[in-house]
Amino acid sequence: MSLTSDEFKAVTSYSVAAIALLASPGPATVALAATGASFGLQRSLNFYFGIVVGLVPALASVAAGLFVVVRTVPFISKALLVLSVVYIFYLAVRIAMAPPLTHSGRVASPGFLAGFILGITNIKAYAVFAALFGGFSLGISWFWDVAIKAAICMGIIVIFDFLWLIVGSNMHRFFSHPVLNRAVNIGLAALMVIMVAWSLWKS
């Protein structure tokens, strides 16, 4: 479809806002950087793919309006919140306890399932998707409005989540020293916990 000048401006404004919100530090992006730093790029790819795939149903539920319905059911909403917080704490502990580079092959890195669970329970993602879908109007038909917004969000997630993983994996080479490795791992794990607390406070 072709866009008018005003519609193109609306899409551009939406894209800028989506990048600012989705590419900023959060539980999933920090987890990707921490996993890449602890286990390297190659061993963290399945975790990355899991997060991306896990965010698809999260995005779809918001786009379809199901997330609004879920938020009105206290039990389901609280269960999702608890699951998300507990799982991120679990991943933070795994990252904090990851061994030095020379021994990291002995410990299994978070895989696809771990990433999928983190993606589908990511409390920040639901809040961001809700803000982006509800706070912007592209001035076009409902179908194209939803389709373009969803495509932009997923494109940003695929690109910027991978960049976070690369940033973390580039730190991997410095992790051969046991003391430095432990300090950085604990620092990254603590940052994950801080991001969860920040997301809870903002929501």
Sequence and secondary structure as in RCSB ss.txt:
>XXXX:A:sequence
MSLTSDEFKAVTSYSVAAIALLASPGPATVALAATGASFGLQRSLNFYFGIVVGLVPALASVAAGLFVVVRTVPF
ISKALLVLSVVYIFYLAVRIAMAPPLTHSGRVASPGFLAGFILGITNIKAYAVFAALFGGFSLGISWFWDVAIKA
AICMGIIVIFDFLWLIVGSNMHRFFSHPVLNRAVNIGLAALMVIMVAWSLWKS
>XXXX:A:secstr
    HHHHHHHHHHHHHHHHHHSS  HHHHHHHHHHHHH HHHHHHHHHHHHHHHHHHHHHHHTTHHHHHHTSHH
HHHHHHHHHHHHHHHHHHHHHT   GGGGGGS    HHHHHHHHHT HHHHHHHHHHHHH   SS HHHHHHHHH
HHHHHHHHHHHHHHHHHHHTTGGGTTSHHHHHHHHHHHHHHHHHHHHHHHHH 
